[in-house]
Amino acid sequence: MQQARDRLADAEAILGTAHPAVVVSATYYAMLYAARAALSERGEFAKTHNGVWTLFSQVFVAPGGFDQRLSALARRAKAAREEGDYEAAPPSAVEAAELVDGTAEFIAAIEQLLTS
């Protein structure tokens, strides 16, 4: 979880000063690391990014233990990062700011999940 918190802090620190794609990448990895932490607490592991999100959905979202809206936000961050990195379609500054806010909410929800 510390890596997730660190990536979120990085995204917050560079928001408005770095290219939006860099901010989005930091938010995406923050959510990925948080999801991996939650899965590892259940003894679940995946090798790929897609595997993490599929497994996270199966273990936490589908049974109703995690907010579907926040899960969709993580997938949105994944898509935005991939579009910025691989398709030269960078996110807007507004989208980057929205993802920073959403990432903070995502991490808080994971922390709540881990303490319950």
DSSP file (Angstrom, degrees, kcal/mol; ACC not computed):
  #  RESIDUE AA STRUCTURE BP1 BP2  ACC     N-H-->O    O-->H-N    N-H-->O    O-->H-N    TCO  KAPPA ALPHA  PHI   PSI    X-CA   Y-CA   Z-CA
    1    1 A M     >        0   0    0      0, 0.0     4,-2.5     0, 0.0     5,-0.2   0.000 360.0 360.0 360.0 -27.7    0.0    0.0    0.0
    2    2 A Q  H  >  +     0   0    0      1,-0.2     4,-2.7     2,-0.2     5,-0.2   0.904 360.0  52.6 -63.0 -38.6    2.9    2.3    0.6
    3    3 A Q  H  > S+     0   0    0      2,-0.2     4,-2.4     1,-0.2    -1,-0.2   0.896 109.2  50.9 -61.8 -38.4    3.8    2.3   -3.1
    4    4 A A  H  > S+     0   0    0      2,-0.2     4,-2.2     1,-0.2    -2,-0.2   0.938 111.6  46.4 -63.4 -46.9    0.2    3.2   -3.9
    5    5 A R  H  X S+     0   0    0     -4,-2.5     4,-2.5     1,-0.2    -2,-0.2   0.897 112.2  51.5 -62.5 -40.0    0.3    6.1   -1.4
    6    6 A D  H  X S+     0   0    0     -4,-2.7     4,-2.3     2,-0.2    -2,-0.2   0.913 109.6  48.7 -65.0 -42.7    3.6    7.3   -2.8
    7    7 A R  H  X S+     0   0    0     -4,-2.4     4,-2.5     2,-0.2    -1,-0.2   0.894 111.4  50.3 -65.2 -38.7    2.4    7.3   -6.4
    8    8 A L  H  X S+     0   0    0     -4,-2.2     4,-2.7     2,-0.2     5,-0.2   0.932 109.8  50.4 -63.1 -44.7   -0.7    9.2   -5.4
    9    9 A A  H  X S+     0   0    0     -4,-2.5     4,-2.2     1,-0.2    -2,-0.2   0.892 110.3  50.7 -60.5 -39.4    1.5   11.8   -3.6
   10   10 A D  H  X S+     0   0    0     -4,-2.3     4,-2.0     2,-0.2    -1,-0.2   0.936 110.3  49.0 -62.0 -46.2    3.6   12.1   -6.7
   11   11 A A  H  X S+     0   0    0     -4,-2.5     4,-1.2     1,-0.2    -2,-0.2   0.904 112.2  48.3 -61.5 -42.0    0.5   12.7   -8.8
   12   12 A E  H  < S+     0   0    0     -4,-2.7    -1,-0.2     1,-0.2    -2,-0.2   0.888 111.1  51.4 -64.6 -38.6   -0.8   15.3   -6.5
   13   13 A A  H  < S+     0   0    0     -4,-2.2    -1,-0.2    -5,-0.2    -2,-0.2   0.839 116.5  38.0 -69.6 -33.4    2.6   17.1   -6.4
   14   14 A I  H >X S+     0   0    0     -4,-2.0     4,-2.6    -5,-0.1     3,-2.5   0.535  82.6 122.9 -98.5  -6.2    3.0   17.3  -10.1
   15   15 A L  T 3< S+     0   0    0     -4,-1.2     4,-0.1     1,-0.3    78,-0.0  -0.350  84.7  13.5 -57.4 127.4   -0.7   18.0  -11.0
   16   16 A G  T 34 S+     0   0    0      2,-0.4    -1,-0.3    -2,-0.1    -2,-0.1   0.247 127.2  58.4  90.0 -13.7   -0.7   21.3  -12.9
   17   17 A T  T <4 S+     0   0    0     -3,-2.5     2,-0.2     2,-0.1    -2,-0.2   0.666  97.7  56.0-117.4 -27.5    3.0   21.3  -13.5
   18   18 A A  S  < S-     0   0    0     -4,-2.6    -2,-0.4     1,-0.1     5,-0.0  -0.595 100.6 -79.7-101.6 165.5    3.7   18.1  -15.4
   19   19 A H    >>  -     0   0    0     -2,-0.2     4,-1.5     1,-0.1     3,-1.2  -0.389  43.2-120.3 -59.1 138.2    2.2   16.8  -18.6
   20   20 A P  H 3> S+     0   0    0      0, 0.0     4,-2.8     0, 0.0     5,-0.2   0.813 111.8  61.6 -54.3 -32.0   -1.2   15.3  -17.9
   21   21 A A  H 3> S+     0   0    0      1,-0.2     4,-2.2     2,-0.2     5,-0.1   0.869 102.6  50.6 -64.0 -34.6    0.0   11.9  -19.2
   22   22 A V  H <> S+     0   0    0     -3,-1.2     4,-1.9     2,-0.2    -1,-0.2   0.903 111.5  48.1 -68.5 -41.0    2.6   11.7  -16.5
   23   23 A V  H  X S+     0   0    0     -4,-1.5     4,-2.3     2,-0.2    -2,-0.2   0.931 111.7  49.6 -63.1 -46.8    0.0   12.5  -13.9
   24   24 A V  H  X S+     0   0    0     -4,-2.8     4,-2.8     1,-0.2    -2,-0.2   0.894 108.2  53.7 -62.2 -40.5   -2.4    9.9  -15.2
   25   25 A S  H  X S+     0   0    0     -4,-2.2     4,-2.5     1,-0.2    -1,-0.2   0.925 109.0  48.9 -59.6 -44.3    0.4    7.3  -15.3
   26   26 A A  H  X S+     0   0    0     -4,-1.9     4,-1.9     1,-0.2    -2,-0.2   0.902 112.3  48.3 -62.9 -40.8    1.1    8.0  -11.6
   27   27 A T  H  X S+     0   0    0     -4,-2.3     4,-2.2     2,-0.2    -2,-0.2   0.924 110.8  51.0 -66.3 -42.3   -2.6    7.7  -10.7
   28   28 A Y  H  X S+     0   0    0     -4,-2.8     4,-2.7     1,-0.2    -2,-0.2   0.947 111.5  46.5 -59.8 -48.3   -3.0    4.5  -12.6
   29   29 A Y  H  X S+     0   0    0     -4,-2.5     4,-2.7     1,-0.2    -1,-0.2   0.845 108.2  57.1 -66.6 -31.5    0.0    2.8  -10.9
   30   30 A A  H  X S+     0   0    0     -4,-1.9     4,-1.9    -5,-0.2    -1,-0.2   0.937 111.2  43.0 -60.4 -45.7   -1.3    4.0   -7.5
   31   31 A M  H  X S+     0   0    0     -4,-2.2     4,-2.6     2,-0.2    -2,-0.2   0.897 112.9  52.6 -68.3 -39.6   -4.5    2.2   -8.1
   32   32 A L  H  X S+     0   0    0     -4,-2.7     4,-2.6     1,-0.2    -2,-0.2   0.938 110.6  47.1 -60.7 -46.8   -2.8   -0.9   -9.6
   33   33 A Y  H  X S+     0   0    0     -4,-2.7     4,-2.1     1,-0.2    -1,-0.2   0.873 112.0  50.5 -64.7 -36.5   -0.5   -1.1   -6.5
   34   34 A A  H  X S+     0   0    0     -4,-1.9     4,-2.3    -5,-0.2    -1,-0.2   0.918 111.0  48.5 -66.2 -42.6   -3.5   -0.7   -4.2
   35   35 A A  H  X S+     0   0    0     -4,-2.6     4,-2.5     1,-0.2    -2,-0.2   0.915 111.2  50.4 -63.3 -42.6   -5.4   -3.4   -6.0
   36   36 A R  H  X S+     0   0    0     -4,-2.6     4,-2.7     1,-0.2    -1,-0.2   0.895 109.2  51.9 -61.9 -39.3   -2.4   -5.7   -5.8
   37   37 A A  H  X S+     0   0    0     -4,-2.1     4,-1.7     2,-0.2    -2,-0.2   0.926 110.0  48.4 -63.0 -44.2   -2.1   -5.1   -2.1
   38   38 A A  H  X S+     0   0    0     -4,-2.3     4,-0.6     1,-0.2    -2,-0.2   0.927 113.4  47.4 -62.3 -44.3   -5.7   -6.0   -1.5
   39   39 A L  H ><>S+     0   0    0     -4,-2.5     5,-2.6     1,-0.2     3,-1.3   0.908 108.1  54.9 -63.4 -41.6   -5.4   -9.2   -3.6
   40   40 A S  H ><5S+     0   0    0     -4,-2.7     3,-1.5     1,-0.3    -1,-0.2   0.836  99.8  60.9 -64.1 -30.8   -2.2  -10.2   -1.8
   41   41 A E  H 3<5S+     0   0    0     -4,-1.7    -1,-0.3     1,-0.3    -2,-0.2   0.739 107.8  45.9 -66.1 -20.8   -4.0   -9.9    1.5
   42   42 A R  T <<5S-     0   0    0     -3,-1.3    -1,-0.3    -4,-0.6    -2,-0.2   0.304 122.3-107.5 -99.6   5.3   -6.3  -12.6    0.2
   43   43 A G  T < 5S+     0   0    0     -3,-1.5     2,-0.4     1,-0.3    -3,-0.2   0.749  77.9 133.7  74.5  23.0   -3.5  -14.7   -1.1
   44   44 A E      < +     0   0    0     -5,-2.6     2,-0.3    -6,-0.1    -1,-0.3  -0.875  28.5 175.0-110.3 139.2   -4.3  -13.9   -4.7
   45   45 A F        -     0   0    0     -2,-0.4     2,-0.3    -3,-0.1    -9,-0.0  -0.994  11.9-167.0-143.4 147.5   -1.8  -12.8   -7.3
   46   46 A A        -     0   0    0     -2,-0.3     6,-0.1     1,-0.1    -2,-0.0  -0.966  17.0-146.4-133.2 151.4   -1.8  -12.0  -11.0
   47   47 A K  S    S+     0   0    0     -2,-0.3     2,-0.2     4,-0.0    -1,-0.1   0.741  78.3  45.5 -89.5 -25.3    1.2  -11.6  -13.4
   48   48 A T  S  > S-     0   0    0      1,-0.1     4,-2.2     0, 0.0     5,-0.1  -0.721  82.2-114.2-119.0 165.6   -0.3   -8.9  -15.7
   49   49 A H  H  > S+     0   0    0     -2,-0.2     4,-2.2     2,-0.2     5,-0.2   0.947 120.0  48.1 -61.2 -48.6   -2.1   -5.7  -15.4
   50   50 A N  H  > S+     0   0    0      1,-0.2     4,-2.5     2,-0.2     5,-0.2   0.891 109.9  53.6 -59.9 -38.3   -5.2   -7.2  -17.0
   51   51 A G  H  > S+     0   0    0      2,-0.2     4,-2.6     1,-0.2     5,-0.2   0.894 106.4  52.0 -63.0 -40.0   -4.9  -10.1  -14.7
   52   52 A V  H  X S+     0   0    0     -4,-2.2     4,-2.9     1,-0.2    -2,-0.2   0.945 112.8  44.4 -60.2 -48.2   -4.8   -7.9  -11.7
   53   53 A W  H  X S+     0   0    0     -4,-2.2     4,-2.0     2,-0.2    -2,-0.2   0.866 114.2  48.9 -70.0 -34.8   -8.0   -6.1  -12.7
   54   54 A T  H  X S+     0   0    0     -4,-2.5     4,-2.2    -5,-0.2    -1,-0.2   0.948 115.7  43.4 -66.3 -47.6   -9.8   -9.3  -13.7
   55   55 A L  H  X S+     0   0    0     -4,-2.6     4,-2.9     2,-0.2     5,-0.3   0.898 112.0  53.6 -65.0 -41.2   -8.9  -10.9  -10.4
   56   56 A F  H  X>S+     0   0    0     -4,-2.9     4,-2.7    -5,-0.2     5,-1.3   0.914 109.7  48.8 -59.5 -42.8   -9.7   -7.8   -8.5
   57   57 A S  I  <>S+     0   0    0     -4,-2.0     5,-3.4     3,-0.2    -1,-0.2   0.916 113.7  46.3 -63.2 -43.4  -13.2   -7.7  -10.1
   58   58 A Q  I  <5S+     0   0    0     -4,-2.2    -2,-0.2     3,-0.2    -1,-0.2   0.907 120.5  37.3 -65.6 -42.6  -13.8  -11.4   -9.3
   59   59 A V  I  <5S+     0   0    0     -4,-2.9    -2,-0.2    -5,-0.1    -3,-0.2   0.868 136.2   9.0 -81.2 -37.9  -12.6  -11.2   -5.7
   60   60 A F  I  <>S+     0   0    0     -4,-2.7     5,-1.7    -5,-0.3     6,-1.0   0.808 125.7  42.7-115.1 -42.1  -13.9   -7.8   -4.6
   61   61 A V  I > <S+     0   0    0     -5,-1.3     3,-1.7     4,-0.2     5,-0.3   0.963 110.2  49.7 -80.3 -52.2  -16.2   -6.1   -7.1
   62   62 A A  T 3 <S+     0   0    0     -5,-3.4    -1,-0.1     1,-0.3    -4,-0.1   0.878 110.3  50.9 -58.1 -41.2  -18.5   -8.9   -8.3
   63   63 A P  T 3 5S-     0   0    0      0, 0.0    -1,-0.3     0, 0.0    -2,-0.2   0.582 119.4-110.5 -74.0  -5.6  -19.4  -10.1   -4.8
   64   64 A G  T < 5S+     0   0    0     -3,-1.7    -3,-0.2    -4,-0.2    -2,-0.1   0.593  85.2 119.6  91.8  11.1  -20.2   -6.5   -3.8
   65   65 A G  S   <S+     0   0    0     -5,-1.7     2,-0.4    -6,-0.1    -4,-0.2   0.560  72.4  44.0 -85.9  -7.9  -17.3   -5.8   -1.5
   66   66 A F  S    S-     0   0    0     -6,-1.0    -2,-0.2    -5,-0.3     2,-0.1  -0.999  95.2 -97.1-141.4 141.8  -15.9   -2.9   -3.5
   67   67 A D     >  -     0   0    0     -2,-0.4     4,-1.8     1,-0.2     3,-0.2  -0.332  23.1-149.4 -59.7 122.2  -17.6    0.0   -5.2
   68   68 A Q  H  > S+     0   0    0      1,-0.2     4,-2.5     2,-0.2     5,-0.2   0.833  96.8  59.6 -62.1 -33.3  -18.2   -0.7   -8.9
   69   69 A R  H  > S+     0   0    0      1,-0.2     4,-1.7     2,-0.2    -1,-0.2   0.904 106.7  45.6 -63.1 -41.5  -17.8    3.0   -9.7
   70   70 A L  H  > S+     0   0    0     -3,-0.2     4,-1.8     2,-0.2    -1,-0.2   0.853 110.9  53.1 -71.4 -34.3  -14.3    3.1   -8.3
   71   71 A S  H  X S+     0   0    0     -4,-1.8     4,-1.8     2,-0.2    -2,-0.2   0.914 109.2  49.4 -63.9 -42.2  -13.4   -0.1  -10.1
   72   72 A A  H  X S+     0   0    0     -4,-2.5     4,-2.2     1,-0.2    -2,-0.2   0.860 106.9  56.4 -64.1 -35.6  -14.6    1.5  -13.4
   73   73 A L  H  X S+     0   0    0     -4,-1.7     4,-2.5     2,-0.2    -1,-0.2   0.902 105.0  51.5 -62.6 -41.3  -12.5    4.6  -12.5
   74   74 A A  H  X S+     0   0    0     -4,-1.8     4,-2.2     1,-0.2    -1,-0.2   0.904 110.2  48.7 -63.0 -40.8   -9.4    2.3  -12.3
   75   75 A R  H  X S+     0   0    0     -4,-1.8     4,-2.5     2,-0.2    -1,-0.2   0.870 109.7  52.8 -67.3 -35.3  -10.2    0.9  -15.7
   76   76 A R  H  X S+     0   0    0     -4,-2.2     4,-2.6     2,-0.2    -2,-0.2   0.916 109.1  49.2 -64.0 -42.5  -10.6    4.4  -17.1
   77   77 A A  H  X S+     0   0    0     -4,-2.5     4,-2.5     2,-0.2    -2,-0.2   0.899 109.9  52.0 -63.5 -39.9   -7.2    5.3  -15.7
   78   78 A K  H  X S+     0   0    0     -4,-2.2     4,-2.5     2,-0.2    -2,-0.2   0.944 111.8  45.6 -60.0 -48.6   -5.7    2.3  -17.3
   79   79 A A  H  X S+     0   0    0     -4,-2.5     4,-2.6     1,-0.2    -2,-0.2   0.904 112.9  50.1 -62.9 -41.9   -7.2    3.2  -20.7
   80   80 A A  H  X S+     0   0    0     -4,-2.6     4,-2.2     2,-0.2    -1,-0.2   0.897 111.5  48.7 -64.9 -40.1   -6.1    6.8  -20.4
   81   81 A R  H  X S+     0   0    0     -4,-2.5     4,-2.7     2,-0.2     5,-0.2   0.937 112.9  47.3 -64.4 -46.0   -2.6    5.8  -19.5
   82   82 A E  H  X>S+     0   0    0     -4,-2.5     4,-3.1     1,-0.2     5,-0.7   0.904 112.0  49.7 -64.0 -41.5   -2.4    3.3  -22.4
   83   83 A E  H  X5S+     0   0    0     -4,-2.6     6,-2.2     1,-0.2     4,-1.2   0.907 114.7  45.0 -64.0 -40.9   -3.8    5.9  -24.9
   84   84 A G  H  <5S+     0   0    0     -4,-2.2     4,-0.3     4,-0.2    -2,-0.2   0.885 121.3  37.9 -68.5 -39.1   -1.3    8.5  -23.7
   85   85 A D  H  <5S+     0   0    0     -4,-2.7    -2,-0.2    -5,-0.2    -3,-0.2   0.879 131.6  20.8 -81.1 -39.3    1.6    6.1  -23.8
   86   86 A Y  H  <5S+     0   0    0     -4,-3.1    -3,-0.2    -5,-0.2    -2,-0.1   0.662 127.8  38.0-109.9 -19.6    0.9    4.0  -26.8
   87   87 A E  S  <<S-     0   0    0     -4,-1.2    -3,-0.2    -5,-0.7    -4,-0.1   0.293  95.5-120.9-119.4   9.7   -1.4    5.9  -29.1
   88   88 A A  S    S+     0   0    0     -4,-0.3    -4,-0.2     1,-0.2    -3,-0.1   0.865  73.6 127.9  51.5  40.1   -0.2    9.5  -28.7
   89   89 A A        -     0   0    0     -6,-2.2    -1,-0.2    -9,-0.1    -4,-0.1  -0.709  45.4-163.2-122.1  77.4   -3.6   10.5  -27.4
   90   90 A P        -     0   0    0      0, 0.0    -9,-0.1     0, 0.0   -10,-0.0  -0.223  19.3-110.9 -66.8 150.5   -2.7   12.3  -24.1
   91   91 A P        -     0   0    0      0, 0.0   -70,-0.2     0, 0.0     2,-0.1  -0.298  35.1-104.8 -71.5 162.7   -5.4   13.0  -21.5
   92   92 A S     >  -     0   0    0    -72,-0.1     4,-2.3     1,-0.1     5,-0.1  -0.418  25.9-111.8 -81.8 164.4   -6.6   16.5  -20.8
   93   93 A A  H  > S+     0   0    0      1,-0.2     4,-2.2     2,-0.2     5,-0.2   0.863 120.1  54.8 -62.4 -35.6   -5.5   18.4  -17.7
   94   94 A V  H  > S+     0   0    0      2,-0.2     4,-2.4     1,-0.2    -1,-0.2   0.928 107.9  47.9 -64.0 -45.6   -9.1   18.1  -16.5
   95   95 A E  H  > S+     0   0    0      1,-0.2     4,-2.4     2,-0.2    -2,-0.2   0.909 110.3  52.5 -62.4 -41.2   -9.1   14.3  -16.8
   96   96 A A  H  X S+     0   0    0     -4,-2.3     4,-1.9     1,-0.2    -1,-0.2   0.921 110.3  47.8 -60.0 -44.2   -5.8   14.2  -15.0
   97   97 A A  H  X S+     0   0    0     -4,-2.2     4,-2.1     1,-0.2    -1,-0.2   0.901 110.8  51.2 -64.3 -41.0   -7.2   16.2  -12.1
   98   98 A E  H  X S+     0   0    0     -4,-2.4     4,-2.6     1,-0.2    -1,-0.2   0.896 110.0  50.0 -62.7 -39.8  -10.3   14.0  -11.9
   99   99 A L  H  X S+     0   0    0     -4,-2.4     4,-2.4     2,-0.2    -1,-0.2   0.843 106.6  54.8 -70.4 -32.4   -8.2   10.9  -11.8
  100  100 A V  H  X S+     0   0    0     -4,-1.9     4,-1.8     2,-0.2    -2,-0.2   0.954 112.0  44.0 -62.2 -48.3   -6.1   12.3   -9.0
  101  101 A D  H  X S+     0   0    0     -4,-2.1     4,-1.6     1,-0.2    -2,-0.2   0.923 115.2  48.7 -61.5 -44.2   -9.2   12.9   -6.9
  102  102 A G  H  X S+     0   0    0     -4,-2.6     4,-2.6     1,-0.2    -1,-0.2   0.852 106.9  55.9 -65.5 -34.5  -10.6    9.5   -7.8
  103  103 A T  H  X S+     0   0    0     -4,-2.4     4,-2.8     2,-0.2     5,-0.2   0.895 104.4  52.7 -66.1 -39.6   -7.3    7.8   -7.0
  104  104 A A  H  X S+     0   0    0     -4,-1.8     4,-2.1     1,-0.2    -1,-0.2   0.915 112.3  45.9 -60.5 -41.7   -7.4    9.2   -3.5
  105  105 A E  H  X S+     0   0    0     -4,-1.6     4,-2.2     2,-0.2    -2,-0.2   0.898 111.6  52.1 -67.1 -40.7  -10.9    7.9   -3.1
  106  106 A F  H  X S+     0   0    0     -4,-2.6     4,-2.2     2,-0.2    -2,-0.2   0.935 111.0  46.6 -60.5 -48.3   -9.9    4.5   -4.6
  107  107 A I  H  X S+     0   0    0     -4,-2.8     4,-2.8     1,-0.2    -1,-0.2   0.907 110.7  52.2 -64.2 -41.6   -7.0    4.1   -2.1
  108  108 A A  H  X S+     0   0    0     -4,-2.1     4,-2.2    -5,-0.2    -1,-0.2   0.902 109.6  50.3 -60.5 -39.6   -9.1    5.1    0.8
  109  109 A A  H  X S+     0   0    0     -4,-2.2     4,-2.3     2,-0.2    -1,-0.2   0.886 110.5  49.0 -66.7 -38.1  -11.7    2.5   -0.2
  110  110 A I  H  X S+     0   0    0     -4,-2.2     4,-2.5     2,-0.2    -2,-0.2   0.922 110.1  51.1 -65.6 -43.5   -8.9   -0.2   -0.4
  111  111 A E  H  X S+     0   0    0     -4,-2.8     4,-1.2     1,-0.2    -2,-0.2   0.899 111.1  48.6 -60.9 -39.5   -7.6    0.8    3.0
  112  112 A Q  H  X S+     0   0    0     -4,-2.2     4,-0.9     1,-0.2     3,-0.3   0.911 110.3  51.9 -64.2 -42.6  -11.1    0.5    4.4
  113  113 A L  H  < S+     0   0    0     -4,-2.3     3,-0.5     1,-0.2    -2,-0.2   0.890 109.0  50.3 -59.8 -41.4  -11.4   -2.9    2.7
  114  114 A L  H  < S+     0   0    0     -4,-2.5    -1,-0.2     1,-0.2    -2,-0.2   0.745 111.7  47.2 -73.0 -23.1   -8.2   -4.1    4.3
  115  115 A T  H  <        0   0    0     -4,-1.2    -1,-0.2    -3,-0.3    -2,-0.2   0.549 360.0 360.0 -94.9  -7.4   -9.2   -3.0    7.8
  116  116 A S     <        0   0    0     -4,-0.9    -1,-0.2    -3,-0.5    -2,-0.2   0.473 360.0 360.0 -95.1 360.0  -12.6   -4.6    7.7
